[in-house]
Every structure is written in structure tokens, then in C-alpha cells.
Amino acid sequence: MVLETTVALVIVFSVLVVFHEFGHFAAARATGIAVEVFALGFGPKLVRLFRSGGTDFEIHLVPFGGFVKLRGMEPDETEMPDGFQAAARWKRALTIFAGPLGSFLLAVLISVTVGVFWGFPHDWKQLNRIAQVFPQTPAYSAGLRAGDRILSIDGEVVADGDAVKDIVNRSAGKRLTILIDRQGSRMQIEAAPEVSQVGFLGTSWMFEAGKPPAVAAIESPKGSVAASAGIRKGDRILSVNGMKIETGKGFVDELNSVGTGPCKLVIESGDNTRETLVTPRIQYVRLAGAMFFFPGRMLEGFRHPDSSTGIDKMRMGDVLTSINGVRIRSGEDMVSAVQDAGQGPLEVLAQRGERVVRTTLRLSQSDIASMESSFYYGAGVLGFIPEPLLVRAGFLDSVIQGLHRSWISIRIIIAALSPDRIGENVGGPVMIVKHTRSVVALGPYYVAQMAGMLSLSLAIINLFPIPVLDGGHLLMILVEAIRRKRLTQVQMQAVMMTGLVIIGILFVMIMWSDLFKISQGLAPR
């Protein structure tokens, strides 16, 4: 894996550098500025490949980088007719800006190309292979990593990511034995899913590490107990019957002790704290392998549906209307209607979009006996993202999706660089190496995606107005245009030295952040 990671890094950085520096090179040539050297790598020169148009194309010893050397770059070299400093301001600005532009175009090219060769992630279908493991999660602690293929959980064979998520979701707090395939070797890993989501009172309460438990959604704003009690999206739960709530497991444990009787909640909404007394209602009913959620009355999941009962004729999203002519308004109504029917057929009416569909269910005594209902549900999470299924796209569709995904990536990078998130999201060389190892384990599609994100990051970061970076050079050209005269050589040297100091400090801080995250187990795997 070390060799594969090294090769991938060299190839990715070489491609990134070639496109970025070619942007500078092409713009300089187009504006009449002479280019003396186009180099791939830093340090001592290894070989000169060839000479063309007055430019030496070279390979240097250190492969992680590169540069173009323009004639007349020094501040006092303003008299060279084909030099950089002698060129008009717009020519110099275009030459500088063309580097980030080249990086941006590479990112777009990668986004378009992957759609044709590998495809784009399917929105709803996931594989039984891990794409990323989040830090400080049960999956991370158990030793799971990107590229692991999950074969079975507690002896139950899983064929896709949906099966994995279903077992994990319904196993909150339970220790699971997970059989995985890691690069051809099979091994068993044990992990217990954390309670990440609790459905209660017709409301989804989310539990994330480092954040207070809060309402993520009101499933039925007009018919839920939560809505009647004035609970709104974003509200935080502080306690149940006097017991402080900090984790999903703590919430579930307290609900179990309360049972179905009334309970007192302390809710924080904005800066206000209030008490409310609620009586739980049935949150879900599981029947013959189908799961119906209330108060929305919607079929939201299947687990091993029994085709002999006819339940497989229903569809995800169907909304129950009636059973044997009895109108269904709640989970209690559904349980009562099923039990009253005994082993007789159930004539189920459901709303599917704009039409009403009829399904006849024939249940055995065991189906009725195994019907499950509860006034809450706890969804478990191990802390990893399953790999999505890739669906190949045609050329035109790849262009459209590639441009759209590039725009989304730009927004993600800019958001990650905001002052309140930059420490959490920005990684340096060490994190890049660690991430490269993960994507190499997943395959070439993910290596290409990483290259695209790095190229966009290179384009955006290089436009920062810091001396030494392209954005710093553009800023100095703007200052020159405003002042209508150039900076002196002494001023230029002072500005460049300031830029080098800033870059040096940032490099040390990012390296320290990388090492800290890895040593403390805070880096994804």
C-alpha cells in the first residue's frame, strides 16, 4: 500500500503542477513574455527533456511541485523587451491568473471525465464497501477503514449498503460481529452502533458528538404530539422526568424507564427554556417485513418482506388510508385493525402520489404475533459512509453533471476555508498522504476525485492575496495600477519576505494540526 500511495501521489501532483504551470506558460507565450524554463519538480535538475521556442523543459529531483521561469521577473528588470516586468499590467495579470485558471479547468475536466469512464454516484444505491470512516466513532475505534467490504453482520449476509444500514440502524447499543474483506483477507471486527437518531412524539431527535441533542425534523407538523406540545425544529431536549439527556443512549434508556405513561420534558428553544408534559403515541409499526412510521402513516422501509403475504406489492412512500374499512389515523389504529382482523385478509387502502391503491394482505398467526410497535425508535450508527454505486453517464450528461459538481465543490471548499471552520477542515501534506492511502484502497475513481478537489483547492488558495501566491502578485499589480507607479525593489523585497513569513507560519501551523489530528484519532480513515 505504501508503494501504491507513493505512485498515486507522484502522478496526482505531477498532473496538478503541469496544468497549473501550463496556464502560466500558455498565457505568457500568448502575451509575448518569454518563458526560459518549464520544470516539473523542485531541487536540482535531473534532465532537460527538450528545448522548444526558447523554453527548456526539465525534470527536477523532488517530484512534488514545479515551476515556470519567466524572463525578467526581478523588479529591476523592466527594460527587457520580452520580460515579465516590461510587459503591460494586463499582460502580467493575465499570465499570473492563468495558473489558477488552469487548475480550475483541470478540476472540471476530471469531473467530466469520471462520468464517462466510471460514472457518478447513484443517489439511492450504496454498496457494502466502506468509503470513509469518521473519527471518534465506533467504526473508527473498531479499526474499520476505507476499502473494507462488509460481508456479514452477526452472521446475516449483506449484499449492499442498504442491508448494512438496516442492520446497523436497528442494532443501536448492541455489539455486532462484522465480517469484512480487506484486500483479500477476511477478518472479524466487533463494534456497537451508537444511538444517533431517536424518533419520539413524531419528531426526529439527532445526537451528534459535541452537539446538544436537537430536533432535526417534525415528521407530521399538524398531527404529531410534538407539534401539539409546541416543539419545533431546532429545539433542544435537556431532560426527561428530571434526568439530564446528553446522548442518544441516555435518551433511549430514560424512555424505556418511563414506558408509555406521561413524561415531563424540559425543552430549550433559542434562549428560552420551558417544561411540557406529553403522552407518547406509537411511533412505528413493523408488520410482515414492512415498517410504517406515525403519525405520517407512511411505509418507509422493508426488511425481508414476506412475498406470500402480499406486502411486497406495497411501495416505499405509500401512506395508509384504511384497513378493512377502518380509517387509520395513528399507530394505535393500525395495531387494533390488524389484531381485530385475526387471520382474515386485510384490505389495505393507501395513497400513492395522487392515486389510491388497494392491496390485499393475507397474514398468518405468526405474522400477527410478530407484529412490532413502539412509542419510540432508536437508529444506530457506526460512523462510516458506504461507497455509492457508480452509474456511467453519456458525454453530454457528464459535461452537465461535471460542471454542476464542480460548482458544488467550489462552494464546499470556500465554506471549509471560512474562519470558523478552517481549523477543522484544512489539512496539509500529512493529511493529504493519509487521505491518498484511503482513496487508493477504493480505486481509480476516488483517486481522480481527490485530484479534482486538490486542483480546485490549488486554484482557490492560490488566489488568496498573500505575497508569493498568485493572488499576492495580482494584488501588487492592482496596487501598482492605483498608485500609477511600481513598487521599488526594496519595497518588493519587503513584501515578498512578508509573504514568505506568512506562508512559513501557515505551513508550520497546518503541519502541527495534521500531526495533532492523527495522533489524537481526529482524522478520517
N, C-alpha and C positions, 0 to 999 in steps of 0.2 A: 504493500500500500504506500510505503514511503516513496518508492520509485515512481509509481503512477502519479502520486500527488506532485512530485517534483516536475515530472514531464508536463503535467497539466498546467502548473504554474508558469513554466517557461513559455509554453505555447500561448497561454492566455495573455500574459504580459507582453509577449512579443507582438501579438496581433493588436493589442491596445495601443502600444507605442507606435507601431507602424502607421496606424490610421491617424492618430493624433499628430504625429510629426509630419505625416504626408500632407495634412491640412496646412500646416505652416509652409511646407515645401512648395505645394502647388500654388498657394496664394502669392508667395514670394516670387516664384517664376513668372506668374501671370502679371505681376505689377513691376517687373523689371529689376527686382532685387536679387543679387547673386547669392547662390547657396554654395558654400565651399564644401561642407560635409553633411551627409545624411548617415547617421550612425545608429545601429541597433546595439544597445548595451552601453555600459559606462566603463570607466577604468582604462587600462592600457589597450591599445589597438591590437587585435589579433590578426586581422587580414583585411586588405582592401579588395572588395569583390570586383569592382569595375569603376570606370570613370565615364560620366556622360554629361554633356552640356556644362562642363566646368565643375561638376559636383563629384566628389569621391564618395562612393557608397561602401561603408565599412561595417565590420562586426567587432565589437569590443568585448573585453573579458567578462564583465558582470552582465548577465542577460536580462536583469530586471530593470529595464529602463531604456533610454535612448535620447537622441537629440538631433537637431539640425543646427549647423553653424552658419549663420548669415554673415556675409561680408559687411564690415563697417558697423558693428554692433556697439562699439565703445562710444561713450558720449562725445569724445573729441574727434571722432572720425566722420565729421559732417561734410567733408569735401570729396569723399569717394563717390563718383558719379553713379555707380550701381550698388552703393552700400545702403544699409538699412537706415542709418541716421540721416543720410542725404535725401531719402525719399519723402514724398509729401505725407502729411499726417494721415490722410485717409488710406494711403497705401500701407503705412506701418500698422494702423489699427486693423485693417483687413487681414494682414499677414498674421498678426497676433490672434485675432478672433477665430481664424480658420482652424487653429488647433482644436479648441473645444468643439467647433462645428464638426470637425472630422470624427471626434469621439461620439458626438450625438448621432451622426449618420451611421456609424458602426453599430450603435445600440439598436437603431431602427432596423438596419439590415439583418441583425441577428434575430430580432423579434419576428420579422417576416419569414426568414429562412427556416426557423424552427417549426413554423406552422406547416410548411411544405414537406420537410424531411421527417419530423417526429410528431407534429400535431400540437394542439393546445389542450390544456386540462379540461376534462369534462366537468361540467358544473355539479353533477349529482352523483357520478360514479367514481368510487375510490377503490384502490387495490389493497391487498392485505400486506403491503410493504410500507415501512416507516420512511417518511420524507424528512422529518425533523423532530428532535426531542427537545423539549423546553427544560431549562434549568430549574432546580428546586421543585421537581415534581416526582411522583412515584416512579415514573418511567425512567427518569434520569438516575434516581437512586438505585434502581434495579439493574442498571447497566445497559438498557436498550439504547440503540444508536441508529442513525440514518442508514438505510440499506437493509436492515433486518427484515426478513419476511416472516410474518406470523403464520404458523401452520395450524396450530390448535390452541384453544384456551380451556383448561380443565377437561381435556380430552375431547372437547367439541371442535370438530374440524371447521375451519373458517376459509371460505373461498374468496372473499373480497372484504373491502374496508367497511362496508355496511354491516356485515356479520360481526366484525371485530367491535365496531362501535356499539352494536346492540348488546353484546355480552358485557362490555365494559360499563355501559350506561346502567344496566340493571344489576350490576355487582358492586355498587358503592359500598366501601368498607369491608368487602370480602377479599381475602387473599386468594389470588388466582395463580395457577401454574401455567405459564406461557411457553409453548414450544416454538422456537424460532430457527430459521435457517440463516446463518451468517457466512456468506461467501463459501457455500458448500458444506459447512459444518453445522450440525444440529446441536442445540443446547436448550436447557430448560432454565427459565428465569421466573422468579416469584415476585409479584407486585400486587398491592392492594389499591384499587381506584379510590381517589378522594371524591367526596360529595361536592360537585361543582355547581349543581343546579337543583333547586328544590321547588317542585310545583305544589302550591298550597293556596287555598282560597281562590283558585282561578287565576293565580299570579305566578310568574316565574321569578324566583329569588336567586340571584347569581352570587357565587362565592369565589373570589379570586384572591390569590396571595397578595397581601399587602394592601388590600382594599376592603372597606366595610361592606358587609352583605347588603345588596340593594335590589330593588325591583327592576328587572330588565324589561318586562312586558306584562301588560294586563291582557289575559287571553280572551276575555269577553267583557269589554268595558261596561256593558249595560246589564249583564246578568250574573256577574261574579260577586262573591261575598266581599272580596277586596274592594271592588268598586263601591259597593253599598257602604262599606266602612270608611270610605274616603281615602283609601290608599291609592297612590298614583305612581307612575313610572318615575324612577329615581329616588323614591323614598327608601330609607334605610331602617332595618329592624335592629333594635337594641336589646330587647329581652322578650322572653315568653314566660308568663307567670312568675316574673321576678328573676328568672335565670338569664344571665347575660349570654348573648349569642355572638360568637366570633367566627365560627367555622360551620360549614355545611353539616359535618358530622354532629356537631353540638346542637344544631337546629333539629336534625332528624331525631337525635336521642331525646330531646325535650318534647317533641311532638309525640313520640312513642309513649312517653310517660304521661302526657296529657290525655291521650286517647281521643275519643270523638266528642268529649264534652266541651263546653265553652272554655275559652282561654283568653287571657289578657295579654295584649301585645303593646309594647312601647315602641312607637314609630317616630323616627326623625325625618322631618320634611324641611329641607333648607335649614334655617336657623331655629325652627320650631320643633318641640318635642311634645307628643301627646300620647295618651293611653286610649286603647279601643278594645272592646270586648267582642269577640267573634265566636261563631259556632261553625266548625268545619263542615264541609259538604264533600261528597265523593269527588275525587279529582280525576280518577281514571277507572276504566273497567277493561279487563283483558278477557276476551272470550274467543275460544277456538283459534288462538294464534293471532287475533287482531286486537289492537289496542285503541280504545276510544277515550278521548280526553273531554273533560267537562269543566266549565259549563258550555263550552263551544259545541259539544256533541259530535266532534269530528274524529274520523278514523285517521290516526296519524302514524300508524306503524303496523307491520306484520312481523311475526316471529313464528316460523314453521307453521303457516296456515294449513289447516286440515281441509284438503280439497273435497273430501267426502261430505263435509257439512255445507258446502256451497259458499263459505265465507270468502273464498278466493275470487268470487265474482264481484265482490265489492272493490272499491278503489281508494287509494290514499286521497284524502280530502273530502270524501263523502261525509255529509252531515246528516245524522239521524233525524228523521221526522216522526216516525211511529213504528211500533212493533205490535202486530196483531190488532191494529186499530187504536192502540193506546198511545196517545201523544207523549213523546219523550222530551222532557224539559231539563232533566237532571240525571246524574248517575244513579240516584236512588230510583228514579222511574224506570231506568233500563234494567237494573238488577231485579226489581219487582216484576217487570213484564216477562223477563226470561224465566224466572222461577215459577210464575203463575202458569206459563205455557207447559211446564213439565217437559215430557219428551215429544210433545207435538211440534209440528212445523212452526217456524217463526216467519211471518210475512213482514219483511222489513222494507219500509219506505225511506229513501234517503235523497237529499238534494245533491245533485252532481252538476255544478255550474248552474245553468239556467233551467235544467230539466230534472224531473223526479224519476228515480229509478226504483224498481221493485226487485228484491232478492228474497228467495225462499231458503231459509236455513233449516237443516234437519240435524238436530243435536242429540247426542247420546247422553245417557245419565252421567257418564264420566266427564263429558264436555261441560255439563251444567255444574257438576260438583267441583270442577277445576276452575270455574269462573272466578276471577280475582278482582277485587276492588279495594281501593284505599282512599283515604281523605288527603293523602299527600303522595308524591313520588320523589325519590332522590336519584338524580342522574350522576353516575360516576364518570371520572376522567382520570386517565393515567398521565396525560401530559405530552402527547405526541400528535403529529399531523400525519394521517395516512397519505400515501402517494396517490395523486389523482390519475385516472385513466386518461391517456393522451389520444385525441381524435385528430387524425390528419385532415388538413384543410386544403382547398384549392388555392391557386396562386392569388386570385383576386381577393378571396376571403382572408388569406394570410396577410395581404397588404393592409386590409381594413382593420383586422384584429391586431396586427402588429403595431400599427400607428396608435390604435386605442390603448393597447397595453403599455406602449412607450410613454404615453401621456400619463397614465396611471402611475407608472414607475417614477416619473419625474416628480409628481405630487408626493409620492411616498418618501422620496429622498429629501425633498425640501422640508417636509414635515419632520423627518428624522433629524434634520440639522437645526431645528428650532432650539432656542436657548434652554428650554425646559426639558428637552428630550435628547440633546446631543450626547450627554454623558452616557446615557443608557444605550443609545443606538449606534454610535460611531465606533468602528473598530479599525485597528491599524494592521501592520504586517502580520503580527502573530495571529490575530483573529482571521485574517484572510487565508493564511495557511491552514488553520483549523477548519474553516468553512470549506476550503477546497478539498480537504480529505473527505468530508461528508458528501459533497456533490459528486466526487469521483466514484464513491461507492454506489451512487444512484444511477450513474450513466451519463453519456454524452449530452443528452438534452439539458440536464441540470448544470453541466459544466458550461454549456453555451449560454444558459440563462444567467449564470453567475457572471460570465464575461460581459453580457449586455448590461447588467446592473453596475458592474465596475466601470464600464465605459461611460455610462450616464453620470455616475458619481464623479469620474475624472473630468467630464465636461463641466459639471456644475461647480465643483470645488475649485477648478482652475479659473473660474470667472470671479472668485472672491477677490475683492480689491486689496489684496496683500502684495506688497512688493515682492518680486521674484516670480510670483504666479502670473499667468496671462492677464488675469483681472487687474493686477497691480500695474502691469505695463500699460493696459488700456487707460487706467486712471491717470497715469503720468502723462499720457498723450492728451487726455482731456484737460488736465491742469495746464499743460503747455498751450492748448488752444485758447483757454480762458485768459492766461497771462500774456499770450501772444509772444512768448519767448521761451526758449528751452531752459531747463534746469542746468546749472553749471555742473562741471564734472564733480566738484566736491559735494554738491547737493545730491547728485545722482548716487555717489558712493555712499553717502549717509542714508539715503532712502533704501538702497539695496541692502546695506548692512542691517538696517532695522527689520527689513523683510526676512533676512536670514535668521535673525534672532527670534522673531515671531514663529517662523517655521520650526526652528530648533526646539523652542519651548513646547509647541504643539506636538511635535514628534515624541518628545520625552513623556509628555502627559498621556498621549494615546498609547504608547508602549506600556507605560505603568498601568493604565486602565486595562489593557489587554491581559497583562500578566495577573492583575488582581482578579479579574473576572474568571480566568481559567483556574487559578489557584483556589478560589472560593466556590467553584462549581456554578458560576453565574452565566456561563456561555452555553448557547445551544449546542446540541451534539447530533 
